């Protein structure tokens, strides 16, 4: 099997496009969760979960859920601090220390009741080229549109609701 640097996986490249181009944090979560679940023995301690939590926290903050955002962004910072070398700043592809600093700034802004503000994922020029090559294959919604900001409300949730009902029936 050929080893692929984790940052050059097609789903991680899609994550970069969604994060940096139109700030579609819901899609960031979706594509990285798919990538994460492909991993052998995936767990909540896997390095990809730092990125998933970061996107989720930013999604919550932009929608006004500051408590959920703070909790999730703190977890993301913890995961980034625990990240092993091969997912860290290996070959300087992603500046993990910069991400941590940006997330800490987000937390300070949340505490100060500042408006949501996005940031760019700090990546190497080489990784940016790879993400740019991925971009034409992705249909991006307009940045800051209701379709991006409230995306979870627009999906078909019937399977999730059915699972909840089944779980409730089983607990009685």
KEZAMI-329048 format. One record per atom (N, C-alpha, C, O): chain; residue number from 1; x, y, z; atom name. Coordinates in nm, 2 decimals. Layout:
 c   k      u      v      w  a
 A NUM      X      Y      Z CA
...
//
This chain:
 c   k      u      v      w  a
 A   1   0.08  -0.12   0.00  N
 A   1   0.00   0.00   0.00 CA
 A   1   0.09   0.13   0.00  C
 A   1   0.19   0.13   0.07  O
 A   2   0.05   0.22  -0.08  N
 A   2   0.13   0.34  -0.09 CA
 A   2   0.09   0.44   0.02  C
 A   2  -0.03   0.46   0.04  O
 A   3   0.19   0.49   0.09  N
 A   3   0.16   0.59   0.20 CA
 A   3   0.13   0.72   0.14  C
 A   3   0.20   0.77   0.05  O
 A   4   0.02   0.78   0.19  N
 A   4  -0.02   0.92   0.14 CA
 A   4  -0.01   1.01   0.27  C
 A   4  -0.07   0.97   0.37  O
 A   5   0.05   1.12   0.25  N
 A   5   0.05   1.22   0.36 CA
 A   5  -0.10   1.25   0.39  C
 A   5  -0.18   1.28   0.30  O
 A   6  -0.14   1.25   0.52  N
 A   6  -0.28   1.27   0.55 CA
 A   6  -0.34   1.40   0.50  C
 A   6  -0.46   1.41   0.48  O
 A   7  -0.26   1.50   0.48  N
 A   7  -0.31   1.63   0.44 CA
 A   7  -0.34   1.63   0.29  C
 A   7  -0.41   1.72   0.24  O
 A   8  -0.29   1.53   0.21  N
 A   8  -0.32   1.53   0.07 CA
 A   8  -0.43   1.43   0.03  C
 A   8  -0.45   1.40  -0.09  O
 A   9  -0.49   1.38   0.13  N
 A   9  -0.61   1.29   0.10 CA
 A   9  -0.72   1.38   0.04  C
 A   9  -0.74   1.49   0.08  O
 A  10  -0.79   1.33  -0.06  N
 A  10  -0.89   1.41  -0.13 CA
 A  10  -1.00   1.47  -0.04  C
 A  10  -1.04   1.58  -0.06  O
 A  11  -1.03   1.40   0.07  N
 A  11  -1.13   1.46   0.16 CA
 A  11  -1.07   1.57   0.24  C
 A  11  -1.15   1.66   0.28  O
 A  12  -0.95   1.56   0.28  N
 A  12  -0.88   1.67   0.35 CA
 A  12  -0.87   1.79   0.26  C
 A  12  -0.89   1.91   0.31  O
 A  13  -0.84   1.77   0.14  N
 A  13  -0.83   1.88   0.04 CA
 A  13  -0.97   1.95   0.02  C
 A  13  -0.97   2.07   0.01  O
 A  14  -1.07   1.87   0.02  N
 A  14  -1.21   1.93   0.02 CA
 A  14  -1.23   2.01   0.14  C
 A  14  -1.29   2.12   0.13  O
 A  15  -1.19   1.96   0.26  N
 A  15  -1.21   2.03   0.38 CA
 A  15  -1.14   2.17   0.37  C
 A  15  -1.20   2.27   0.41  O
 A  16  -1.02   2.18   0.32  N
 A  16  -0.95   2.31   0.30 CA
 A  16  -1.03   2.40   0.22  C
 A  16  -1.05   2.52   0.25  O
 A  17  -1.08   2.35   0.11  N
 A  17  -1.16   2.44   0.02 CA
 A  17  -1.29   2.49   0.09  C
 A  17  -1.31   2.61   0.09  O
 A  18  -1.36   2.40   0.15  N
 A  18  -1.48   2.45   0.23 CA
 A  18  -1.45   2.54   0.34  C
 A  18  -1.52   2.64   0.36  O
 A  19  -1.34   2.52   0.41  N
 A  19  -1.30   2.61   0.52 CA
 A  19  -1.25   2.74   0.47  C
 A  19  -1.30   2.85   0.52  O
 A  20  -1.16   2.75   0.37  N
 A  20  -1.10   2.87   0.33 CA
 A  20  -1.18   2.95   0.23  C
 A  20  -1.17   3.07   0.22  O
 A  21  -1.25   2.88   0.14  N
 A  21  -1.32   2.95   0.03 CA
 A  21  -1.45   3.00   0.07  C
 A  21  -1.48   3.12   0.04  O
 A  22  -1.54   2.92   0.12  N
 A  22  -1.67   2.97   0.15 CA
 A  22  -1.72   2.95   0.30  C
 A  22  -1.84   2.97   0.33  O
 A  23  -1.63   2.91   0.38  N
 A  23  -1.65   2.89   0.52 CA
 A  23  -1.78   2.81   0.55  C
 A  23  -1.86   2.84   0.64  O
 A  24  -1.79   2.70   0.47  N
 A  24  -1.90   2.61   0.49 CA
 A  24  -1.86   2.50   0.59  C
 A  24  -1.81   2.39   0.56  O
 A  25  -1.87   2.54   0.72  N
 A  25  -1.82   2.46   0.83 CA
 A  25  -1.89   2.33   0.84  C
 A  25  -1.84   2.23   0.89  O
 A  26  -2.02   2.33   0.80  N
 A  26  -2.10   2.21   0.81 CA
 A  26  -2.04   2.11   0.71  C
 A  26  -2.02   1.99   0.75  O
 A  27  -2.01   2.15   0.59  N
 A  27  -1.94   2.06   0.49 CA
 A  27  -1.81   2.02   0.54  C
 A  27  -1.76   1.90   0.52  O
 A  28  -1.73   2.11   0.60  N
 A  28  -1.60   2.07   0.66 CA
 A  28  -1.62   1.95   0.75  C
 A  28  -1.54   1.86   0.74  O
 A  29  -1.72   1.96   0.84  N
 A  29  -1.74   1.85   0.93 CA
 A  29  -1.78   1.72   0.86  C
 A  29  -1.72   1.62   0.89  O
 A  30  -1.86   1.73   0.76  N
 A  30  -1.91   1.62   0.69 CA
 A  30  -1.80   1.54   0.62  C
 A  30  -1.78   1.42   0.63  O
 A  31  -1.71   1.62   0.54  N
 A  31  -1.61   1.55   0.47 CA
 A  31  -1.50   1.49   0.56  C
 A  31  -1.44   1.39   0.53  O
 A  32  -1.47   1.56   0.67  N
 A  32  -1.37   1.51   0.76 CA
 A  32  -1.42   1.39   0.84  C
 A  32  -1.34   1.30   0.87  O
 A  33  -1.55   1.39   0.87  N
 A  33  -1.60   1.28   0.94 CA
 A  33  -1.59   1.16   0.86  C
 A  33  -1.56   1.05   0.90  O
 A  34  -1.62   1.17   0.73  N
 A  34  -1.61   1.06   0.63 CA
 A  34  -1.46   1.01   0.63  C
 A  34  -1.44   0.89   0.63  O
 A  35  -1.37   1.10   0.62  N
 A  35  -1.23   1.07   0.62 CA
 A  35  -1.19   1.00   0.75  C
 A  35  -1.12   0.89   0.74  O
 A  36  -1.23   1.05   0.86  N
 A  36  -1.20   1.00   0.99 CA
 A  36  -1.25   0.85   1.00  C
 A  36  -1.18   0.77   1.05  O
 A  37  -1.37   0.83   0.96  N
 A  37  -1.43   0.70   0.97 CA
 A  37  -1.36   0.59   0.88  C
 A  37  -1.38   0.47   0.89  O
 A  38  -1.29   0.64   0.78  N
 A  38  -1.21   0.55   0.69 CA
 A  38  -1.09   0.50   0.76  C
 A  38  -1.03   0.40   0.72  O
 A  39  -1.05   0.56   0.87  N
 A  39  -0.92   0.53   0.94 CA
 A  39  -0.94   0.40   1.02  C
 A  39  -1.05   0.37   1.08  O
 A  40  -0.84   0.32   1.01  N
 A  40  -0.84   0.19   1.09 CA
 A  40  -0.84   0.23   1.24  C
 A  40  -0.76   0.32   1.28  O
 A  41  -0.92   0.17   1.31  N
 A  41  -0.93   0.19   1.46 CA
 A  41  -0.96   0.34   1.49  C
 A  41  -0.89   0.40   1.58  O
 A  42  -1.05   0.41   1.41  N
 A  42  -1.07   0.55   1.44 CA
 A  42  -1.13   0.56   1.58  C
 A  42  -1.21   0.48   1.63  O
 A  43  -1.09   0.67   1.65  N
 A  43  -1.15   0.70   1.78 CA
 A  43  -1.16   0.85   1.79  C
 A  43  -1.11   0.93   1.71  O
 A  44  -1.22   0.89   1.90  N
 A  44  -1.23   1.04   1.93 CA
 A  44  -1.10   1.10   1.96  C
 A  44  -1.09   1.23   1.96  O
 A  45  -0.99   1.03   1.98  N
 A  45  -0.86   1.08   2.00 CA
 A  45  -0.78   1.10   1.87  C
 A  45  -0.67   1.15   1.87  O
 A  46  -0.84   1.06   1.76  N
 A  46  -0.77   1.06   1.63 CA
 A  46  -0.74   1.21   1.60  C
 A  46  -0.82   1.30   1.62  O
 A  47  -0.62   1.24   1.54  N
 A  47  -0.59   1.38   1.50 CA
 A  47  -0.69   1.45   1.42  C
 A  47  -0.71   1.57   1.43  O
 A  48  -0.76   1.38   1.33  N
 A  48  -0.86   1.45   1.25 CA
 A  48  -0.98   1.51   1.33  C
 A  48  -1.04   1.61   1.28  O
 A  49  -1.00   1.46   1.45  N
 A  49  -1.11   1.52   1.53 CA
 A  49  -1.08   1.66   1.57  C
 A  49  -1.18   1.73   1.60  O
 A  50  -0.96   1.70   1.58  N
 A  50  -0.93   1.84   1.61 CA
 A  50  -0.99   1.93   1.50  C
 A  50  -1.04   2.04   1.53  O
 A  51  -0.97   1.89   1.38  N
 A  51  -1.02   1.97   1.27 CA
 A  51  -1.17   1.97   1.26  C
 A  51  -1.24   2.07   1.24  O
 A  52  -1.23   1.85   1.29  N
 A  52  -1.38   1.83   1.29 CA
 A  52  -1.43   1.92   1.40  C
 A  52  -1.53   1.99   1.38  O
 A  53  -1.37   1.92   1.52  N
 A  53  -1.42   2.00   1.63 CA
 A  53  -1.41   2.15   1.60  C
 A  53  -1.49   2.23   1.64  O
 A  54  -1.30   2.19   1.54  N
 A  54  -1.28   2.33   1.50 CA
 A  54  -1.39   2.38   1.41  C
 A  54  -1.45   2.48   1.43  O
 A  55  -1.42   2.30   1.31  N
 A  55  -1.53   2.34   1.21 CA
 A  55  -1.66   2.34   1.28  C
 A  55  -1.74   2.43   1.26  O
 A  56  -1.69   2.25   1.37  N
 A  56  -1.81   2.24   1.44 CA
 A  56  -1.83   2.37   1.54  C
 A  56  -1.93   2.43   1.54  O
 A  57  -1.72   2.40   1.61  N
 A  57  -1.72   2.51   1.70 CA
 A  57  -1.74   2.64   1.62  C
 A  57  -1.82   2.73   1.67  O
 A  58  -1.68   2.66   1.51  N
 A  58  -1.70   2.78   1.43 CA
 A  58  -1.84   2.79   1.37  C
 A  58  -1.90   2.89   1.36  O
 A  59  -1.90   2.67   1.33  N
 A  59  -2.04   2.67   1.29 CA
 A  59  -2.13   2.71   1.40  C
 A  59  -2.22   2.79   1.38  O
 A  60  -2.11   2.66   1.52  N
 A  60  -2.19   2.70   1.64 CA
 A  60  -2.18   2.85   1.66  C
 A  60  -2.28   2.92   1.69  O
 A  61  -2.06   2.90   1.66  N
 A  61  -2.03   3.04   1.70 CA
 A  61  -2.11   3.13   1.59  C
 A  61  -2.17   3.23   1.63  O
 A  62  -2.09   3.10   1.47  N
 A  62  -2.15   3.19   1.36 CA
 A  62  -2.31   3.19   1.38  C
 A  62  -2.37   3.29   1.35  O
 A  63  -2.36   3.08   1.43  N
 A  63  -2.51   3.07   1.45 CA
 A  63  -2.55   3.12   1.59  C
 A  63  -2.67   3.12   1.62  O
 A  64  -2.46   3.17   1.67  N
 A  64  -2.50   3.23   1.79 CA
 A  64  -2.50   3.14   1.91  C
 A  64  -2.53   3.18   2.02  O
 A  65  -2.46   3.01   1.89  N
 A  65  -2.45   2.92   2.01 CA
 A  65  -2.31   2.93   2.07  C
 A  65  -2.22   2.85   2.05  O
 A  66  -2.29   3.03   2.15  N
 A  66  -2.16   3.06   2.21 CA
 A  66  -2.12   2.96   2.31  C
 A  66  -2.00   2.93   2.32  O
 A  67  -2.21   2.91   2.39  N
 A  67  -2.18   2.80   2.48 CA
 A  67  -2.12   2.68   2.41  C
 A  67  -2.02   2.62   2.45  O
 A  68  -2.20   2.63   2.31  N
 A  68  -2.15   2.52   2.24 CA
 A  68  -2.02   2.54   2.16  C
 A  68  -1.94   2.45   2.15  O
 A  69  -2.01   2.66   2.11  N
 A  69  -1.89   2.70   2.04 CA
 A  69  -1.77   2.69   2.13  C
 A  69  -1.66   2.64   2.10  O
 A  70  -1.78   2.76   2.25  N
 A  70  -1.67   2.76   2.34 CA
 A  70  -1.63   2.62   2.39  C
 A  70  -1.51   2.58   2.39  O
 A  71  -1.72   2.54   2.42  N
 A  71  -1.70   2.40   2.46 CA
 A  71  -1.62   2.32   2.35  C
 A  71  -1.53   2.25   2.38  O
 A  72  -1.67   2.34   2.23  N
 A  72  -1.62   2.26   2.12 CA
 A  72  -1.48   2.31   2.08  C
 A  72  -1.39   2.23   2.05  O
 A  73  -1.46   2.44   2.07  N
 A  73  -1.33   2.50   2.04 CA
 A  73  -1.23   2.46   2.14  C
 A  73  -1.11   2.44   2.11  O
 A  74  -1.26   2.46   2.27  N
 A  74  -1.17   2.42   2.37 CA
 A  74  -1.13   2.27   2.35  C
 A  74  -1.01   2.24   2.36  O
 A  75  -1.22   2.19   2.31  N
 A  75  -1.18   2.05   2.28 CA
 A  75  -1.09   2.04   2.16  C
 A  75  -1.00   1.96   2.16  O
 A  76  -1.12   2.12   2.06  N
 A  76  -1.03   2.13   1.94 CA
 A  76  -0.89   2.17   1.98  C
 A  76  -0.80   2.10   1.93  O
 A  77  -0.88   2.27   2.06  N
 A  77  -0.74   2.31   2.10 CA
 A  77  -0.67   2.20   2.17  C
 A  77  -0.55   2.17   2.15  O
 A  78  -0.74   2.13   2.26  N
 A  78  -0.68   2.01   2.33 CA
 A  78  -0.63   1.91   2.23  C
 A  78  -0.52   1.86   2.24  O
 A  79  -0.71   1.88   2.13  N
 A  79  -0.67   1.78   2.03 CA
 A  79  -0.55   1.82   1.95  C
 A  79  -0.46   1.75   1.92  O
 A  80  -0.55   1.95   1.91  N
 A  80  -0.44   2.00   1.83 CA
 A  80  -0.31   2.00   1.92  C
 A  80  -0.20   1.97   1.86  O
 A  81  -0.32   2.02   2.04  N
 A  81  -0.20   2.02   2.13 CA
 A  81  -0.15   1.88   2.14  C
 A  81  -0.03   1.86   2.17  O
 A  82  -0.24   1.78   2.13  N
 A  82  -0.20   1.64   2.14 CA
 A  82  -0.16   1.57   2.01  C
 A  82  -0.13   1.45   2.01  O
 A  83  -0.16   1.65   1.90  N
 A  83  -0.15   1.59   1.77 CA
 A  83  -0.01   1.53   1.75  C
 A  83   0.09   1.60   1.77  O
 A  84   0.00   1.41   1.70  N
 A  84   0.13   1.35   1.67 CA
 A  84   0.19   1.41   1.54  C
 A  84   0.12   1.48   1.47  O
 A  85   0.32   1.40   1.53  N
 A  85   0.40   1.46   1.43 CA
 A  85   0.34   1.44   1.29  C
 A  85   0.33   1.54   1.21  O
 A  86   0.30   1.32   1.25  N
 A  86   0.26   1.30   1.11 CA
 A  86   0.13   1.38   1.08  C
 A  86   0.11   1.40   0.96  O
 A  87   0.06   1.43   1.17  N
 A  87  -0.06   1.51   1.15 CA
 A  87  -0.03   1.65   1.19  C
 A  87  -0.11   1.74   1.16  O
 A  88   0.08   1.68   1.25  N
 A  88   0.11   1.81   1.30 CA
 A  88   0.17   1.89   1.19  C
 A  88   0.12   1.89   1.07  O
 A  89   0.27   1.97   1.22  N
 A  89   0.33   2.05   1.12 CA
 A  89   0.43   1.98   1.03  C
 A  89   0.53   2.04   0.99  O
 A  90   0.42   1.85   1.02  N
 A  90   0.50   1.77   0.94 CA
 A  90   0.52   1.83   0.80  C
 A  90   0.43   1.86   0.73  O
 A  91   0.65   1.85   0.76  N
 A  91   0.68   1.92   0.64 CA
 A  91   0.62   2.06   0.63  C
 A  91   0.60   2.12   0.52  O
 A  92   0.58   2.12   0.74  N
 A  92   0.53   2.25   0.75 CA
 A  92   0.40   2.27   0.66  C
 A  92   0.38   2.38   0.60  O
 A  93   0.32   2.17   0.65  N
 A  93   0.20   2.17   0.56 CA
 A  93   0.09   2.25   0.63  C
 A  93   0.02   2.33   0.56  O
 A  94   0.07   2.24   0.76  N
 A  94  -0.03   2.31   0.83 CA
 A  94   0.04   2.36   0.96  C
 A  94   0.10   2.29   1.03  O
 A  95   0.02   2.49   0.99  N
 A  95   0.08   2.55   1.10 CA
 A  95  -0.01   2.54   1.23  C
 A  95  -0.10   2.62   1.25  O
 A  96   0.00   2.42   1.29  N
 A  96  -0.08   2.39   1.41 CA
 A  96  -0.08   2.49   1.52  C
 A  96  -0.18   2.53   1.58  O
 A  97   0.04   2.54   1.55  N
 A  97   0.05   2.65   1.65 CA
 A  97  -0.03   2.77   1.61  C
 A  97  -0.09   2.83   1.70  O
 A  98  -0.03   2.81   1.48  N
 A  98  -0.11   2.92   1.44 CA
 A  98  -0.26   2.89   1.46  C
 A  98  -0.34   2.98   1.49  O
 A  99  -0.30   2.77   1.43  N
 A  99  -0.44   2.73   1.44 CA
 A  99  -0.48   2.74   1.59  C
 A  99  -0.58   2.80   1.62  O
 A 100  -0.40   2.69   1.68  N
 A 100  -0.42   2.70   1.82 CA
 A 100  -0.44   2.85   1.86  C
 A 100  -0.53   2.88   1.94  O
 A 101  -0.35   2.93   1.82  N
 A 101  -0.35   3.07   1.85 CA
 A 101  -0.48   3.14   1.79  C
 A 101  -0.54   3.22   1.86  O
 A 102  -0.52   3.10   1.67  N
 A 102  -0.64   3.16   1.62 CA
 A 102  -0.77   3.11   1.69  C
 A 102  -0.86   3.19   1.72  O
 A 103  -0.77   2.98   1.74  N
 A 103  -0.88   2.93   1.82 CA
 A 103  -0.88   3.00   1.95  C
 A 103  -0.99   3.03   2.00  O
 A 104  -0.77   3.02   2.01  N
 A 104  -0.77   3.10   2.14 CA
 A 104  -0.82   3.24   2.12  C
 A 104  -0.90   3.29   2.21  O
 A 105  -0.79   3.30   2.01  N
 A 105  -0.84   3.43   1.98 CA
 A 105  -1.00   3.43   1.97  C
 A 105  -1.07   3.52   2.01  O
 A 106  -1.04   3.32   1.90  N
 A 106  -1.19   3.30   1.88 CA
 A 106  -1.26   3.29   2.02  C
 A 106  -1.36   3.35   2.04  O
 A 107  -1.20   3.22   2.11  N
 A 107  -1.25   3.20   2.24 CA
 A 107  -1.26   3.33   2.32  C
 A 107  -1.35   3.36   2.39  O
 A 108  -1.15   3.41   2.31  N
 A 108  -1.15   3.55   2.37 CA
 A 108  -1.26   3.63   2.31  C
 A 108  -1.33   3.71   2.38  O
 A 109  -1.28   3.63   2.18  N
 A 109  -1.39   3.70   2.11 CA
 A 109  -1.52   3.66   2.16  C
 A 109  -1.61   3.74   2.18  O
 A 110  -1.54   3.53   2.18  N
 A 110  -1.67   3.48   2.22 CA
 A 110  -1.70   3.53   2.36  C
 A 110  -1.81   3.58   2.39  O
 A 111  -1.60   3.53   2.45  N
 A 111  -1.61   3.58   2.59 CA
 A 111  -1.65   3.73   2.59  C
 A 111  -1.72   3.77   2.68  O
 A 112  -1.59   3.80   2.49  N
 A 112  -1.62   3.95   2.48 CA
 A 112  -1.74   3.98   2.41  C
 A 112  -1.77   4.10   2.38  O
 A 113  -1.82   3.88   2.37  N
 A 113  -1.94   3.89   2.29 CA
 A 113  -1.92   3.96   2.16  C
 A 113  -2.00   4.04   2.11  O
 A 114  -1.80   3.94   2.10  N
 A 114  -1.77   4.00   1.97 CA
 A 114  -1.84   3.92   1.86  C
 A 114  -1.88   3.81   1.88  O
 A 115  -1.86   3.98   1.75  N
 A 115  -1.92   3.92   1.63 CA
 A 115  -1.83   3.80   1.58  C
 A 115  -1.71   3.80   1.60  O
 A 116  -1.90   3.70   1.52  N
 A 116  -1.83   3.59   1.46 CA
 A 116  -1.73   3.65   1.36  C
 A 116  -1.76   3.74   1.28  O
 A 117  -1.61   3.59   1.35  N
 A 117  -1.52   3.62   1.25 CA
 A 117  -1.44   3.49   1.20  C
 A 117  -1.40   3.42   1.29  O
 A 118  -1.43   3.48   1.08  N
 A 118  -1.37   3.36   1.02 CA
 A 118  -1.22   3.38   1.01  C
 A 118  -1.17   3.50   1.03  O
 A 119  -1.14   3.28   0.99  N
 A 119  -1.00   3.29   0.97 CA
 A 119  -0.96   3.18   0.86  C
 A 119  -1.04   3.09   0.84  O
 A 120  -0.85   3.21   0.80  N
 A 120  -0.80   3.11   0.70 CA
 A 120  -0.72   3.01   0.76  C
 A 120  -0.64   3.04   0.86  O
 A 121  -0.73   2.88   0.72  N
 A 121  -0.65   2.78   0.77 CA
 A 121  -0.50   2.80   0.72  C
 A 121  -0.48   2.82   0.60  O
 A 122  -0.41   2.81   0.81  N
 A 122  -0.27   2.84   0.77 CA
 A 122  -0.20   2.72   0.71  C
 A 122  -0.16   2.63   0.78  O
 A 123  -0.19   2.71   0.58  N
 A 123  -0.14   2.60   0.51 CA
 A 123  -0.02   2.64   0.42  C
 A 123  -0.01   2.76   0.39  O
 A 124   0.06   2.54   0.38  N
 A 124   0.17   2.57   0.30 CA
 A 124   0.13   2.60   0.16  C
 A 124   0.02   2.57   0.11  O
 A 125   0.21   2.67   0.08  N
 A 125   0.18   2.70  -0.06 CA
 A 125   0.16   2.57  -0.14  C
 A 125   0.07   2.57  -0.23  O
 A 126   0.23   2.47  -0.11  N
 A 126   0.22   2.34  -0.18 CA
 A 126   0.08   2.28  -0.15  C
 A 126   0.02   2.23  -0.24  O
 A 127   0.04   2.28  -0.03  N
 A 127  -0.09   2.23   0.01 CA
 A 127  -0.20   2.32  -0.05  C
 A 127  -0.31   2.27  -0.09  O
 A 128  -0.18   2.45  -0.06  N
 A 128  -0.28   2.54  -0.12 CA
 A 128  -0.30   2.50  -0.27  C
 A 128  -0.41   2.51  -0.32  O
 A 129  -0.19   2.47  -0.34  N
 A 129  -0.20   2.43  -0.48 CA
 A 129  -0.28   2.31  -0.49  C
 A 129  -0.37   2.30  -0.58  O
 A 130  -0.26   2.21  -0.41  N
 A 130  -0.34   2.09  -0.41 CA
 A 130  -0.48   2.11  -0.39  C
 A 130  -0.57   2.06  -0.45  O
 A 131  -0.51   2.20  -0.29  N
 A 131  -0.65   2.24  -0.26 CA
 A 131  -0.71   2.31  -0.38  C
 A 131  -0.83   2.29  -0.42  O
 A 132  -0.64   2.40  -0.44  N
 A 132  -0.69   2.48  -0.56 CA
 A 132  -0.72   2.38  -0.67  C
 A 132  -0.82   2.41  -0.75  O
 A 133  -0.65   2.27  -0.69  N
 A 133  -0.67   2.18  -0.79 CA
 A 133  -0.80   2.10  -0.76  C
 A 133  -0.86   2.05  -0.85  O
 A 134  -0.84   2.09  -0.64  N
 A 134  -0.96   2.02  -0.59 CA
 A 134  -1.08   2.10  -0.61  C
 A 134  -1.19   2.05  -0.64  O
 A 135  -1.07   2.23  -0.60  N
 A 135  -1.18   2.33  -0.60 CA
 A 135  -1.28   2.31  -0.71  C
 A 135  -1.40   2.32  -0.69  O
 A 136  -1.23   2.30  -0.84  N
 A 136  -1.33   2.29  -0.95 CA
 A 136  -1.42   2.17  -0.94  C
 A 136  -1.53   2.17  -1.00  O
 A 137  -1.39   2.07  -0.86  N
 A 137  -1.48   1.95  -0.85 CA
 A 137  -1.58   1.97  -0.74  C
 A 137  -1.67   1.88  -0.72  O
 A 138  -1.59   2.09  -0.67  N
 A 138  -1.68   2.11  -0.56 CA
 A 138  -1.77   2.22  -0.60  C
 A 138  -1.73   2.33  -0.65  O
 A 139  -1.90   2.20  -0.57  N
 A 139  -2.00   2.30  -0.59 CA
 A 139  -2.01   2.38  -0.46  C
 A 139  -2.07   2.33  -0.36  O
 A 140  -1.96   2.50  -0.46  N
 A 140  -1.96   2.59  -0.34 CA
 A 140  -2.08   2.68  -0.33  C
 A 140  -2.11   2.74  -0.43  O
 A 141  -2.14   2.68  -0.22  N
 A 141  -2.25   2.77  -0.20 CA
 A 141  -2.19   2.91  -0.16  C
 A 141  -2.08   2.92  -0.12  O
 A 142  -2.27   3.02  -0.18  N
 A 142  -2.22   3.15  -0.16 CA
 A 142  -2.18   3.17  -0.01  C
 A 142  -2.25   3.13   0.08  O
 A 143  -2.06   3.22   0.01  N
 A 143  -2.01   3.25   0.15 CA
 A 143  -2.11   3.34   0.22  C
 A 143  -2.17   3.43   0.17  O
 A 144  -2.13   3.31   0.35  N
 A 144  -2.22   3.38   0.44 CA
 A 144  -2.37   3.38   0.40  C
 A 144  -2.45   3.45   0.45  O
 A 145  -2.40   3.29   0.31  N
 A 145  -2.54   3.27   0.27 CA
 A 145  -2.62   3.19   0.38  C
 A 145  -2.56   3.12   0.45  O
 A 146  -2.75   3.21   0.38  N
 A 146  -2.83   3.13   0.48 CA
 A 146  -2.81   2.98   0.45  C
 A 146  -2.81   2.90   0.55  O
 A 147  -2.79   2.94   0.33  N
 A 147  -2.77   2.80   0.29 CA
 A 147  -2.64   2.75   0.36  C
 A 147  -2.64   2.63   0.39  O
 A 148  -2.54   2.83   0.38  N
 A 148  -2.42   2.79   0.44 CA
 A 148  -2.43   2.80   0.59  C
 A 148  -2.40   2.70   0.67  O
 A 149  -2.49   2.91   0.64  N
 A 149  -2.49   2.93   0.79 CA
 A 149  -2.59   2.84   0.86  C
 A 149  -2.56   2.79   0.97  O
 A 150  -2.70   2.80   0.79  N
 A 150  -2.80   2.72   0.86 CA
 A 150  -2.82   2.58   0.79  C
 A 150  -2.93   2.53   0.78  O
 A 151  -2.71   2.53   0.74  N
 A 151  -2.71   2.41   0.65 CA
 A 151  -2.77   2.29   0.72  C
 A 151  -2.84   2.21   0.66  O
 A 152  -2.75   2.27   0.85  N
 A 152  -2.80   2.15   0.92 CA
 A 152  -2.95   2.15   0.92  C
 A 152  -3.01   2.04   0.93  O
 A 153  -3.01   2.27   0.91  N
 A 153  -3.16   2.27   0.91 CA
 A 153  -3.22   2.24   0.77  C
 A 153  -3.34   2.22   0.76  O
 A 154  -3.14   2.23   0.67  N
 A 154  -3.18   2.21   0.53 CA
 A 154  -3.17   2.07   0.49  C
 A 154  -3.21   2.03   0.38  O
 A 155  -3.11   1.98   0.57  N
 A 155  -3.09   1.84   0.52 CA
 A 155  -3.21   1.76   0.57  C
 A 155  -3.28   1.79   0.66  O
 A 156  -3.22   1.64   0.50  N
 A 156  -3.32   1.55   0.54 CA
 A 156  -3.28   1.48   0.67  C
 A 156  -3.18   1.41   0.67  O
 A 157  -3.35   1.50   0.77  N
 A 157  -3.32   1.44   0.90 CA
 A 157  -3.41   1.33   0.94  C
 A 157  -3.41   1.28   1.06  O
 A 158  -3.49   1.28   0.85  N
 A 158  -3.59   1.17   0.88 CA
 A 158  -3.52   1.05   0.94  C
 A 158  -3.58   0.99   1.04  O
 A 159  -3.41   1.01   0.89  N
 A 159  -3.34   0.89   0.95 CA
 A 159  -3.29   0.92   1.09  C
 A 159  -3.30   0.83   1.18  O
 A 160  -3.25   1.04   1.12  N
 A 160  -3.20   1.07   1.26 CA
 A 160  -3.32   1.07   1.35  C
 A 160  -3.32   1.02   1.47  O
 A 161  -3.43   1.13   1.31  N
 A 161  -3.55   1.14   1.39 CA
 A 161  -3.61   1.00   1.42  C
 A 161  -3.66   0.97   1.53  O
 A 162  -3.61   0.92   1.32  N
 A 162  -3.65   0.78   1.33 CA
 A 162  -3.57   0.70   1.44  C
 A 162  -3.62   0.63   1.52  O
 A 163  -3.44   0.72   1.43  N
 A 163  -3.35   0.66   1.53 CA
 A 163  -3.38   0.70   1.67  C
 A 163  -3.37   0.62   1.76  O
 A 164  -3.40   0.83   1.68  N
 A 164  -3.44   0.88   1.82 CA
 A 164  -3.56   0.82   1.87  C
 A 164  -3.57   0.78   1.99  O
 A 165  -3.66   0.81   1.79  N
 A 165  -3.79   0.75   1.83 CA
 A 165  -3.77   0.60   1.87  C
 A 165  -3.83   0.56   1.97  O
 A 166  -3.69   0.53   1.79  N
 A 166  -3.67   0.39   1.82 CA
 A 166  -3.59   0.38   1.95  C
 A 166  -3.62   0.29   2.03  O
 A 167  -3.50   0.47   1.98  N
 A 167  -3.42   0.47   2.10 CA
 A 167  -3.51   0.50   2.22  C
 A 167  -3.50   0.43   2.33  O
 A 168  -3.61   0.59   2.20  N
 A 168  -3.70   0.62   2.31 CA
 A 168  -3.79   0.50   2.34  C
 A 168  -3.82   0.47   2.46  O
 A 169  -3.84   0.43   2.24  N
 A 169  -3.92   0.32   2.26 CA
 A 169  -3.85   0.21   2.33  C
 A 169  -3.90   0.14   2.42  O
 A 170  -3.72   0.19   2.30  N
 A 170  -3.64   0.09   2.36 CA
 A 170  -3.60   0.12   2.51  C
 A 170  -3.58   0.03   2.59  O
 A 171  -3.61   0.24   2.55  N
 A 171  -3.57   0.28   2.69 CA
 A 171  -3.69   0.28   2.78  C
 A 171  -3.68   0.29   2.90  O
 A 172  -3.81   0.25   2.73  N
 A 172  -3.93   0.25   2.82 CA
 A 172  -3.96   0.11   2.86  C
 A 172  -4.06   0.09   2.94  O
//
